[in-house]
Amino acid sequence: MHDATEEATLIDVELVARQLDLGIQRYWGADHGIGSDELRATARDIMAARQRSGRAR
């Protein structure tokens, strides 16, 4: 069960990172210079903050 939870979390991180990337691209353009590692780290931070505030999806 633990592996399934980890996999779901990774999928959620990738989804949030992609949403961030699309939003940044709309504002700054496709060559915004923010790497995928930074986007995933920010996505993890967002998800952790949502869990702490009770707004987790």
CNS distance restraints for C-alpha pairs under 8 A (distance, minus, plus):
assign (resid   1 and name CA) (resid   5 and name CA) 6.43 0.50 0.50
assign (resid   2 and name CA) (resid   6 and name CA) 6.25 0.50 0.50
assign (resid   3 and name CA) (resid   7 and name CA) 6.08 0.50 0.50
assign (resid   4 and name CA) (resid   8 and name CA) 6.10 0.50 0.50
assign (resid   5 and name CA) (resid   9 and name CA) 6.17 0.50 0.50
assign (resid   6 and name CA) (resid  10 and name CA) 6.22 0.50 0.50
assign (resid   7 and name CA) (resid  11 and name CA) 6.23 0.50 0.50
assign (resid   8 and name CA) (resid  12 and name CA) 6.15 0.50 0.50
assign (resid   9 and name CA) (resid  13 and name CA) 6.11 0.50 0.50
assign (resid  10 and name CA) (resid  14 and name CA) 6.20 0.50 0.50
assign (resid  11 and name CA) (resid  15 and name CA) 6.18 0.50 0.50
assign (resid  12 and name CA) (resid  16 and name CA) 6.17 0.50 0.50
assign (resid  13 and name CA) (resid  17 and name CA) 5.98 0.50 0.50
assign (resid  13 and name CA) (resid  40 and name CA) 6.20 0.50 0.50
assign (resid  13 and name CA) (resid  43 and name CA) 5.59 0.50 0.50
assign (resid  13 and name CA) (resid  44 and name CA) 6.00 0.50 0.50
assign (resid  13 and name CA) (resid  47 and name CA) 7.69 0.50 0.50
assign (resid  14 and name CA) (resid  18 and name CA) 6.06 0.50 0.50
assign (resid  14 and name CA) (resid  40 and name CA) 6.62 0.50 0.50
assign (resid  14 and name CA) (resid  43 and name CA) 7.72 0.50 0.50
assign (resid  15 and name CA) (resid  19 and name CA) 6.25 0.50 0.50
assign (resid  16 and name CA) (resid  20 and name CA) 6.18 0.50 0.50
assign (resid  16 and name CA) (resid  40 and name CA) 7.79 0.50 0.50
assign (resid  16 and name CA) (resid  43 and name CA) 5.44 0.50 0.50
assign (resid  17 and name CA) (resid  21 and name CA) 6.15 0.50 0.50
assign (resid  17 and name CA) (resid  36 and name CA) 7.67 0.50 0.50
assign (resid  17 and name CA) (resid  39 and name CA) 5.11 0.50 0.50
assign (resid  17 and name CA) (resid  40 and name CA) 5.20 0.50 0.50
assign (resid  17 and name CA) (resid  42 and name CA) 7.37 0.50 0.50
assign (resid  17 and name CA) (resid  43 and name CA) 5.23 0.50 0.50
assign (resid  18 and name CA) (resid  22 and name CA) 6.17 0.50 0.50
assign (resid  18 and name CA) (resid  39 and name CA) 7.86 0.50 0.50
assign (resid  19 and name CA) (resid  23 and name CA) 6.23 0.50 0.50
assign (resid  20 and name CA) (resid  24 and name CA) 6.10 0.50 0.50
assign (resid  20 and name CA) (resid  39 and name CA) 6.94 0.50 0.50
assign (resid  20 and name CA) (resid  43 and name CA) 7.74 0.50 0.50
assign (resid  21 and name CA) (resid  25 and name CA) 5.98 0.50 0.50
assign (resid  21 and name CA) (resid  39 and name CA) 7.08 0.50 0.50
assign (resid  22 and name CA) (resid  26 and name CA) 6.22 0.50 0.50
assign (resid  23 and name CA) (resid  27 and name CA) 6.55 0.50 0.50
assign (resid  24 and name CA) (resid  28 and name CA) 5.73 0.50 0.50
assign (resid  24 and name CA) (resid  29 and name CA) 7.08 0.50 0.50
assign (resid  24 and name CA) (resid  32 and name CA) 7.24 0.50 0.50
assign (resid  25 and name CA) (resid  29 and name CA) 4.27 0.50 0.50
assign (resid  25 and name CA) (resid  30 and name CA) 4.87 0.50 0.50
assign (resid  25 and name CA) (resid  31 and name CA) 7.58 0.50 0.50
assign (resid  25 and name CA) (resid  32 and name CA) 6.67 0.50 0.50
assign (resid  26 and name CA) (resid  30 and name CA) 7.79 0.50 0.50
assign (resid  28 and name CA) (resid  32 and name CA) 5.67 0.50 0.50
assign (resid  34 and name CA) (resid  38 and name CA) 6.52 0.50 0.50
assign (resid  34 and name CA) (resid  39 and name CA) 7.02 0.50 0.50
assign (resid  35 and name CA) (resid  39 and name CA) 6.36 0.50 0.50
assign (resid  36 and name CA) (resid  40 and name CA) 6.06 0.50 0.50
assign (resid  37 and name CA) (resid  41 and name CA) 6.15 0.50 0.50
assign (resid  38 and name CA) (resid  42 and name CA) 6.13 0.50 0.50
assign (resid  39 and name CA) (resid  43 and name CA) 6.08 0.50 0.50
assign (resid  40 and name CA) (resid  44 and name CA) 6.16 0.50 0.50
assign (resid  41 and name CA) (resid  45 and name CA) 6.29 0.50 0.50
assign (resid  42 and name CA) (resid  46 and name CA) 6.15 0.50 0.50
assign (resid  43 and name CA) (resid  47 and name CA) 6.16 0.50 0.50
assign (resid  44 and name CA) (resid  48 and name CA) 6.11 0.50 0.50
assign (resid  45 and name CA) (resid  49 and name CA) 6.14 0.50 0.50
assign (resid  46 and name CA) (resid  50 and name CA) 6.19 0.50 0.50
assign (resid  47 and name CA) (resid  51 and name CA) 6.29 0.50 0.50
assign (resid  47 and name CA) (resid  56 and name CA) 6.90 0.50 0.50
assign (resid  48 and name CA) (resid  52 and name CA) 6.27 0.50 0.50
assign (resid  49 and name CA) (resid  53 and name CA) 6.14 0.50 0.50
assign (resid  50 and name CA) (resid  54 and name CA) 5.95 0.50 0.50
assign (resid  50 and name CA) (resid  55 and name CA) 4.70 0.50 0.50
assign (resid  50 and name CA) (resid  56 and name CA) 4.76 0.50 0.50
assign (resid  50 and name CA) (resid  57 and name CA) 7.99 0.50 0.50
assign (resid  51 and name CA) (resid  55 and name CA) 5.91 0.50 0.50
assign (resid  51 and name CA) (resid  56 and name CA) 4.76 0.50 0.50
